[in-house]
Amino acid sequence: MADDADAVTVVREVDDVETLKALSDPLRLAILRTMMNDVRAGHRVKDIARLLDQPPTRLYRHIKVLEAAGLIKVAQTRMVSGIQESQYQVAQFALRLSRDLLAAPGNAGDLADAFAATLNDFRDRLVRDIISGRFQPEAEAGAKPDPLGPMVVALDRRLTPERATEFRSRLAALMEEFNRPDDEEKAVVPVEFLMMFWAPKDPAE
């Protein structure tokens, strides 16, 4: 039995707390990220487990949570030695949190958990690549720069309301452009990128 494996949403807007909670676990984020490396493929649990160096039995519960939240779906099932085996597919190319979800004061704890899981997952991958030597800094002065060399940027400053609005708008447009899937045969460069923007406000306002 097979579903339409090409029916993948480009960007899903997360607007409910249950989906947010599903994203609040580093292992579930790792499963989702692994599957999003090939969004149109069907992924078996044992293959995902091998890529994550985890026992398959540890993944089944997390797979069910992701499926219940609609973040992944069954792409195909087949019988293997009398047991039904499922292949899963992601349901979107990218995720975006809705403004209403972010603004609701009652969601603060769940948002904090989701952001902490995201940052921890990103940190673990960054540390892994640094230790393994895959995180290569720019070439020395005078040498030809690597066009894919890492960029590490931190911004903590004050802008005018107009400039802050422009900055956020341009970041959103950039993400919209590059969230579109590339030609799968030519998409061979793994890119790690985490973007967060916020303009702190007084809770009393």
Secondary structure, DSSP 8 states (H G I E B T S, - for coil): -B--TT--EEEEEE-SHHHHHHTS-HHHHHHHHHHHTTTTS-EEHHHHHHHHT--HHHHHHHHHHHHHTTSEEEEEEEEETTEEEEEEEESEEEEEE-HHHHH-GGGHHHHHHHHHHHHHHHHHHHHHHHHHT-S-----TTS---TT------------HHHHHHHHHHHHHHHHHHTS---TTT----------------TT-
